[in-house]
Amino acid sequence: MKVLLACSPLAGHFNPVLVAARLLKRAGHETAIYSGSLFREKVEAAGIEFFPLPAEVDFDLRDIGAAFPEWKQYTPGPQQLLFTIKNVFANSIPSQFEGLKAVLKQFEADLVIYETGFLGVLPLLLGADGQRPACACLSVSTLPLPREDGAPLGPGLMPAVDAAQREQHQAAAQRMAAVLNNPTREHADQILDKLGAQRLPGTIFESMGLLSDLVLQPCAPSFEFPFLTPPGNQVGFIGCLFPEGSGEVPAQVKQAKKAGKQIILVSQGTVVNNDLGRLVAPVIEAFGEDDDKLILVTTGGKPVGEIPGPISANTVAVPFLNFREVFPYVDVLVALGGYGTVTQALSCGVPMVLAGHGQDKPEIAARIEWTGCGIRLDTDNPTVNQLHHAVDEVLSDPDYRSCAKRLAAEFASLDPAHELPRLLEALVADR
């Protein structure tokens, strides 16, 4: 079959899309990717056809604040998210959709796979272009479907255990609707109206799942909160989509592990890494004098010299790491909690300490707390003492690693190289 994968110009959204495209290509399917020009080289190096987004929405979002200067006026939270959804995602719908239609004329796909943030597929899903091919949503974060207990997506509320909590969650959903979900939904509906499409059936990101023929969730079922599956919609858990990393494990890591030292991996990701003082510097300050530990830092591409403060003798800092190779050596991950990093760590049985308030970080951290795989620091800027206490607790309490190992076993039972083609081939055959 011919498969077109559509993706926003964001690295965290693109990486799992490229993994999926490679897996489908290896399974014998013809694949192409429609995304930002920033990713052309990687796509074509994988032997996959590439189609660029229209110039007016072909953003370089490695620094969202540079691409959208007004974004920097908002602190992480509902108002910054409101600006991001409207300006970065929703306003791109018309151009992304026109480009998508043009691509589908050149590349007559049997199946379109879109990631959760590619809103340019919404007019196609909502009838603006007549008949459409089969469409699957590849989730790049937590499951984009309504929760069974009525809690809203965003604040990271734990599953309700009684009627009183359900009422609290529903009240939170009403507050979230007033501040974020209703304004963004109305904004998107106005754009869709002009394109001759129907209106959204739910919030913007829930609609991405609700309107799909199949939601592909790259995790194990036990990592998700209880959810509602709409009639006619399927959810397929496919396991972790590990990127094809390159590079060896630093020699110091192997030496430290052989000497019985504990390895602390610190990662702020590839987007929220402009200030390496948020996690990297305080972890070094907290554990830089501990001879029984090695601090392994990845700056997400930033020069190591941008780490504020002195780098201790027991710290190894590099711009990038091959997580698939490194995670088996790691005793605890300290991160801002991007979905890819977290699921990759869990697939290797690594417990973690997560901080971060922006974007989807509270939802991901809530699942880590709920599954017992780590500690959630409900702050964007944890102190040295907070990090020291949390990391020490994860390292000293074996329950955290035991929970992470149980999830790793569940991840291991799901091979995306098998699950992804199987689910998608069945979807296209059914249509």
C-alpha positions in Angstrom: 0.0 0.0 0.0 1.0 3.6 -0.4 1.2 5.6 2.9 1.6 9.3 3.3 2.7 10.5 6.7 1.9 14.2 7.6 3.7 16.0 10.3 4.1 19.4 11.9 7.6 21.0 11.7 8.5 20.0 15.3 11.3 17.6 16.1 9.3 15.8 18.9 6.4 15.3 16.4 8.7 14.3 13.5 10.9 11.7 15.2 8.1 9.1 15.8 6.7 9.8 12.3 10.1 9.0 10.7 10.4 5.8 12.8 6.9 4.7 11.6 7.7 5.5 8.0 10.9 3.4 8.2 9.0 0.5 9.7 6.4 0.6 7.0 9.0 0.8 4.3 10.7 -2.2 5.7 7.4 -4.0 5.7 7.2 -3.5 1.9 5.0 -0.4 1.7 5.7 2.7 -0.3 6.0 5.7 2.1 6.3 9.4 1.8 6.5 12.2 4.4 4.8 15.7 4.2 6.5 18.0 6.7 8.9 20.9 7.3 11.9 21.4 5.0 14.1 21.1 8.1 13.6 17.4 8.0 14.1 16.8 4.2 17.7 15.5 4.6 16.7 12.9 7.3 13.7 11.7 5.3 15.6 11.3 2.0 18.5 9.7 3.7 16.1 7.0 4.8 15.1 6.4 1.2 11.6 7.9 1.8 10.0 10.4 -0.6 9.7 13.9 0.9 7.1 16.7 0.3 7.6 20.1 1.9 5.0 22.1 3.7 3.9 25.3 1.9 6.5 28.1 2.5 4.2 30.2 4.7 3.8 27.4 7.2 7.3 25.8 6.8 8.5 27.1 10.2 11.7 26.3 12.0 10.3 25.6 15.4 13.5 24.6 17.1 13.1 27.9 18.8 9.4 28.7 19.0 10.1 32.1 20.6 12.2 33.1 17.6 9.6 32.0 15.0 6.7 33.6 17.1 8.2 36.4 19.2 4.9 37.1 21.0 5.1 33.5 22.4 7.8 34.6 24.8 5.5 37.1 26.5 3.6 34.2 28.2 4.8 32.0 31.0 4.2 28.2 30.6 0.5 27.5 31.3 -2.9 28.0 29.7 -2.2 31.4 28.2 1.0 30.3 26.4 -0.8 27.1 25.3 -3.7 29.2 24.0 -1.4 31.3 21.9 0.5 28.2 20.7 -2.6 26.3 19.6 -4.1 29.2 17.8 -1.0 30.7 16.1 1.3 27.7 15.6 -1.2 25.0 14.9 -4.7 26.2 14.0 -3.7 29.1 11.8 -1.6 26.7 9.7 -4.7 24.6 8.8 -5.6 26.3 5.5 -2.1 26.1 4.0 -1.3 22.7 5.4 -4.6 21.4 3.9 -4.0 22.9 0.5 -0.6 21.4 0.4 -2.0 18.1 1.5 -4.5 18.0 -1.3 -1.7 18.8 -3.8 0.5 16.0 -2.4 -2.3 13.5 -2.6 -2.7 14.2 -6.3 1.0 13.4 -6.8 1.2 10.6 -4.3 -2.2 8.7 -4.4 -2.1 7.3 -0.9 -4.2 4.4 0.3 -3.6 5.6 3.8 -2.8 8.9 5.5 -1.1 8.8 8.9 -1.1 12.2 10.7 0.4 13.0 14.0 -1.6 14.6 16.8 -0.5 18.2 16.0 -1.0 18.2 12.3 -4.3 20.1 12.2 -4.1 20.5 8.4 -5.8 17.1 8.1 -8.9 18.2 9.9 -10.7 19.6 6.7 -10.0 16.2 5.1 -11.5 14.4 8.1 -14.5 16.7 8.3 -15.6 16.4 4.7 -14.1 19.5 3.0 -12.7 17.4 0.1 -15.3 14.7 -0.5 -14.0 11.1 -0.3 -10.8 10.5 1.6 -8.3 7.6 2.0 -8.1 5.7 5.3 -6.7 8.0 8.0 -4.9 7.0 11.2 -3.7 9.3 14.0 -0.2 8.6 15.3 -0.2 10.0 18.8 2.9 11.8 19.8 1.9 12.3 23.4 -0.8 10.9 25.8 -3.9 9.4 24.2 -5.9 12.0 22.3 -9.3 10.7 23.4 -11.7 11.7 26.2 -11.0 10.2 29.6 -13.4 7.8 31.3 -13.7 10.0 34.4 -14.3 13.3 32.5 -11.0 14.9 33.5 -9.7 17.5 31.0 -6.5 17.0 29.0 -3.8 19.3 30.4 -3.5 19.6 34.1 -2.4 16.0 34.7 -5.2 14.9 37.1 -5.1 11.4 38.5 -7.9 9.0 37.6 -10.9 9.5 39.8 -11.5 6.9 42.5 -14.9 7.9 43.6 -17.9 10.1 42.8 -16.6 13.1 44.6 -13.4 13.1 42.5 -15.4 12.7 39.3 -17.3 15.8 40.2 -14.0 17.6 40.9 -12.7 16.5 37.5 -15.8 17.6 35.7 -15.5 21.0 37.4 -11.9 21.2 36.3 -13.0 20.3 32.8 -15.5 23.2 32.8 -12.7 25.6 34.0 -10.3 24.3 31.3 -13.0 24.7 28.7 -13.6 28.3 29.6 -9.9 29.2 29.6 -8.5 27.1 26.8 -10.6 24.5 25.0 -13.6 26.6 24.0 -11.6 29.5 22.7 -9.3 27.2 20.6 -12.2 25.1 19.4 -14.2 28.2 18.3 -11.1 29.6 16.6 -10.5 26.3 14.7 -14.2 26.0 13.8 -14.2 29.5 12.2 -11.2 28.4 10.0 -12.9 25.1 9.1 -16.2 26.9 8.3 -14.3 28.9 5.6 -12.9 25.7 4.1 -16.4 24.1 3.8 -15.7 21.6 6.6 -17.9 20.4 9.4 -17.3 21.6 13.0 -15.1 19.7 15.5 -16.7 16.9 17.6 -14.6 17.8 20.7 -11.6 19.8 21.8 -9.0 20.2 19.1 -6.7 17.5 20.1 -9.4 15.0 21.1 -10.9 15.6 17.7 -7.7 14.4 16.1 -8.4 11.0 17.8 -12.2 11.0 17.5 -12.2 11.6 13.8 -9.5 9.0 12.9 -10.2 5.5 11.7 -7.5 4.3 14.1 -5.4 5.8 16.9 -1.9 4.5 17.1 -0.6 4.9 20.6 3.2 4.3 21.0 3.2 3.0 24.5 2.0 0.0 26.5 -1.7 -0.1 27.6 -0.9 0.2 31.4 0.8 3.6 30.8 -2.6 5.1 29.8 -5.4 6.4 32.0 -8.8 4.8 31.4 -10.4 6.3 28.3 -13.5 6.3 26.2 -13.4 4.6 22.8 -15.9 6.2 20.4 -18.0 4.0 18.2 -16.2 3.1 14.9 -12.9 4.2 16.3 -10.0 1.8 17.2 -7.0 2.2 19.4 -3.9 0.2 18.8 -1.1 0.2 21.3 2.1 -0.4 19.3 5.0 -0.1 21.9 7.8 2.4 21.9 8.9 4.1 18.7 12.7 4.2 19.3 14.5 6.5 16.8 17.5 5.0 15.0 20.2 6.8 17.0 23.8 6.9 16.3 26.9 7.1 18.5 28.4 4.9 21.2 27.9 4.9 24.9 30.5 7.3 26.4 33.4 5.3 27.8 33.1 7.0 31.2 29.6 5.6 31.5 30.8 2.0 31.0 33.7 2.5 33.4 31.4 4.0 36.0 28.9 1.2 35.7 31.7 -1.4 36.0 32.9 0.4 39.1 29.4 0.1 40.7 28.5 3.8 40.4 25.0 5.0 39.9 24.3 6.8 36.6 22.0 9.9 36.6 20.9 10.9 33.1 19.8 14.5 32.7 17.9 15.7 29.6 15.9 18.9 28.9 15.0 17.7 25.4 15.6 19.4 22.0 13.0 22.2 22.4 13.0 23.5 26.0 16.7 23.6 26.3 17.5 27.3 25.9 18.1 27.6 29.6 20.2 24.6 30.8 20.0 26.1 34.3 16.5 24.6 34.7 17.6 21.0 35.2 21.1 20.4 34.1 22.9 22.9 36.4 21.0 22.1 39.6 21.5 18.4 39.2 25.2 19.0 38.8 25.2 21.2 41.9 23.2 18.6 43.8 25.4 15.5 43.0 28.7 17.0 41.7 30.6 16.0 44.8 29.3 12.4 45.0 32.0 10.0 44.0 29.6 7.1 43.8 27.6 8.7 41.0 28.2 9.7 37.4 26.1 12.5 36.0 25.4 12.1 32.2 24.1 15.1 30.5 22.7 15.6 27.0 22.1 19.2 26.0 19.7 18.4 23.1 22.1 19.9 20.6 23.1 23.0 22.5 26.8 23.6 23.0 28.1 22.1 26.3 29.6 25.5 27.1 26.0 26.9 27.6 25.6 24.9 30.8 25.7 27.6 33.5 28.2 27.1 36.4 31.1 24.7 36.8 30.9 21.2 35.4 31.9 18.8 38.1 34.5 16.1 37.6 31.9 13.4 37.8 29.8 14.9 34.9 30.0 13.8 31.3 28.1 16.3 29.0 27.5 15.8 25.3 25.1 17.5 22.8 23.4 14.2 21.8 23.1 10.6 23.1 21.9 7.4 21.5 19.2 6.6 24.1 18.7 3.1 22.9 22.3 2.3 23.8 22.6 4.5 26.9 19.3 3.7 28.8 20.4 0.2 29.8 23.2 1.8 31.9 21.0 4.5 33.5 19.8 4.2 37.1 17.5 7.3 37.1 16.4 9.8 34.4 15.9 13.5 35.3 13.9 15.2 32.5 11.3 17.7 31.6 9.2 14.8 30.5 8.8 14.7 26.7 6.7 11.7 25.6 9.4 10.2 23.4 12.1 10.4 26.1 9.8 9.0 28.8 8.5 6.0 26.8 12.0 5.2 25.6 13.2 5.2 29.2 10.2 3.1 30.4 10.8 0.5 27.6 14.3 0.0 29.2 12.9 -0.1 32.8 14.4 3.2 33.9 12.7 5.1 36.7 12.6 8.9 36.6 12.2 12.3 38.2 10.1 14.7 36.0 9.7 18.4 36.1 7.9 20.8 33.8 4.6 22.6 33.5 4.3 23.5 29.8 2.6 21.7 26.9 1.8 18.1 27.7 4.3 17.7 30.5 1.8 17.5 33.5 -0.1 14.7 31.7 3.0 12.7 31.1 4.4 13.2 34.6 1.0 12.3 36.1 1.2 8.9 34.4 4.7 8.3 35.8 3.4 9.0 39.3 0.3 6.9 38.7 2.3 3.9 37.5 4.8 4.2 40.4 7.7 4.6 37.9 9.0 7.9 39.3 8.4 11.2 41.0 6.6 14.2 39.6 8.0 17.6 40.6 5.1 19.9 39.9 7.3 22.9 38.9 9.2 24.3 35.9 12.2 25.3 38.0 13.0 22.7 40.7 15.5 23.7 43.3 18.7 21.9 44.0 17.2 20.5 47.2 14.0 19.3 45.5 16.1 17.5 42.8 18.5 16.1 45.4 15.7 14.7 47.5 13.7 13.2 44.6 16.7 11.6 42.9 17.9 10.1 46.2 14.4 8.7 46.8 14.2 7.0 43.4 17.7 5.6 43.8 17.1 4.3 47.3 13.6 2.9 46.9 13.6 -0.3 44.7 9.8 0.0 44.1 10.3 2.7 41.5 12.6 0.5 39.4 10.4 -2.5 40.0 7.4 -0.6 38.6 9.5 0.6 35.6 10.7 -3.0 35.0 7.1 -4.2 34.9 6.2 -1.6 32.3 9.3 -2.5 30.4 8.1 -6.1 30.2 4.8 -4.9 28.8 6.5 -2.7 26.3 8.7 -5.7 25.2 5.5 -7.6 24.3 4.6 -5.0 21.7 6.9 -4.9 18.7 6.0 -1.8 16.6 7.7 -3.5 13.5 4.9 -6.1 13.7 2.0 -4.1 15.3 2.2 -1.1 13.0 1.9 -2.8 9.7 -0.6 -5.3 11.0 -3.0 -2.7 12.3 -2.7 -0.5 9.2 -2.9 -3.2 6.6 -6.1 -4.4 8.3 -7.5 -0.9 8.3 -6.9 -0.4 4.6 -8.3 -3.9 3.8 -11.5 -3.1 5.8 -12.1 0.1 3.8 
